């Protein structure tokens, strides 16, 4: 039981770190790179405002 709780917590931390890195990468992209991905600055701004869960 205790081991499964720690595993779940580790998984949550891992997911939060991945999302945080992805958000930083999106924020650092140029308009051209975002266009290549099919995204706009407003979509990135929306994503960056979302809480990290």
Phi and psi restraints in degrees (value plus and minus 20) as a CYANA .aco file:
   2 UNK   PHI     -83.6   -43.6
   2 UNK   PSI     -59.5   -19.5
   3 UNK   PHI     -83.5   -43.5
   3 UNK   PSI     -61.4   -21.4
   4 UNK   PHI     -86.6   -46.6
   4 UNK   PSI     -53.8   -13.8
   5 UNK   PHI     -85.7   -45.7
   5 UNK   PSI     -65.2   -25.2
   6 UNK   PHI     -84.5   -44.5
   6 UNK   PSI     -58.0   -18.0
   7 UNK   PHI     -83.9   -43.9
   7 UNK   PSI     -63.0   -23.0
   8 UNK   PHI     -83.3   -43.3
   8 UNK   PSI     -62.7   -22.7
   9 UNK   PHI     -83.1   -43.1
   9 UNK   PSI     -61.1   -21.1
  10 UNK   PHI     -83.7   -43.7
  10 UNK   PSI     -58.8   -18.8
  11 UNK   PHI     -84.4   -44.4
  11 UNK   PSI     -63.2   -23.2
  12 UNK   PHI     -82.0   -42.0
  12 UNK   PSI     -64.9   -24.9
  13 UNK   PHI     -81.6   -41.6
  13 UNK   PSI     -63.0   -23.0
  14 UNK   PHI     -80.8   -40.8
  14 UNK   PSI     -66.2   -26.2
  15 UNK   PHI     -83.2   -43.2
  15 UNK   PSI     -62.8   -22.8
  16 UNK   PHI     -82.4   -42.4
  16 UNK   PSI     -60.6   -20.6
  17 UNK   PHI     -85.0   -45.0
  17 UNK   PSI     -62.7   -22.7
  18 UNK   PHI     -80.7   -40.7
  18 UNK   PSI     -65.9   -25.9
  19 UNK   PHI     -84.9   -44.9
  19 UNK   PSI     -59.3   -19.3
  20 UNK   PHI     -83.0   -43.0
  20 UNK   PSI     -64.7   -24.7
  21 UNK   PHI     -81.1   -41.1
  21 UNK   PSI     -63.6   -23.6
  22 UNK   PHI     -82.6   -42.6
  22 UNK   PSI     -61.3   -21.3
  23 UNK   PHI     -84.2   -44.2
  23 UNK   PSI     -60.8   -20.8
  24 UNK   PHI     -83.4   -43.4
  24 UNK   PSI     -60.8   -20.8
  25 UNK   PHI     -85.2   -45.2
  25 UNK   PSI     -61.5   -21.5
  26 UNK   PHI     -83.1   -43.1
  26 UNK   PSI     -62.2   -22.2
  27 UNK   PHI     -85.0   -45.0
  27 UNK   PSI     -48.2    -8.2
  28 UNK   PHI    -107.4   -67.4
  28 UNK   PSI     -28.5    11.5
  29 UNK   PHI     -93.0   -53.0
  29 UNK   PSI     127.9   167.9
  30 UNK   PHI     -97.6   -57.6
  30 UNK   PSI     146.1   186.1
  31 UNK   PHI     -80.0   -40.0
  31 UNK   PSI     -57.0   -17.0
  32 UNK   PHI     -84.2   -44.2
  32 UNK   PSI     -65.2   -25.2
  33 UNK   PHI     -83.8   -43.8
  33 UNK   PSI     -60.3   -20.3
  34 UNK   PHI     -84.1   -44.1
  34 UNK   PSI     -60.8   -20.8
  35 UNK   PHI     -81.4   -41.4
  35 UNK   PSI     -61.0   -21.0
  36 UNK   PHI     -81.8   -41.8
  36 UNK   PSI     -51.3   -11.3
  37 UNK   PHI    -105.8   -65.8
  37 UNK   PSI     -27.9    12.1
  38 UNK   PHI      60.2   100.2
  38 UNK   PSI       7.2    47.2
  39 UNK   PHI    -141.5  -101.5
  39 UNK   PSI     140.1   180.1
  40 UNK   PHI    -138.9   -98.9
  40 UNK   PSI     146.4   186.4
  41 UNK   PHI     -80.1   -40.1
  41 UNK   PSI     -57.9   -17.9
  42 UNK   PHI     -86.2   -46.2
  42 UNK   PSI     -55.5   -15.5
  43 UNK   PHI     -87.3   -47.3
  43 UNK   PSI     -57.7   -17.7
  44 UNK   PHI     -86.3   -46.3
  44 UNK   PSI     -63.4   -23.4
  45 UNK   PHI     -79.6   -39.6
  45 UNK   PSI     -62.0   -22.0
  46 UNK   PHI     -81.5   -41.5
  46 UNK   PSI     -65.6   -25.6
  47 UNK   PHI     -83.1   -43.1
  47 UNK   PSI     -60.3   -20.3
  48 UNK   PHI     -88.9   -48.9
  48 UNK   PSI     -46.0    -6.0
  49 UNK   PHI     -98.5   -58.5
  49 UNK   PSI     -39.4     0.6
  50 UNK   PHI     -87.2   -47.2
  50 UNK   PSI     121.7   161.7
  51 UNK   PHI     -87.6   -47.6
  51 UNK   PSI     127.8   167.8
  52 UNK   PHI    -102.1   -62.1
  52 UNK   PSI      96.3   136.3
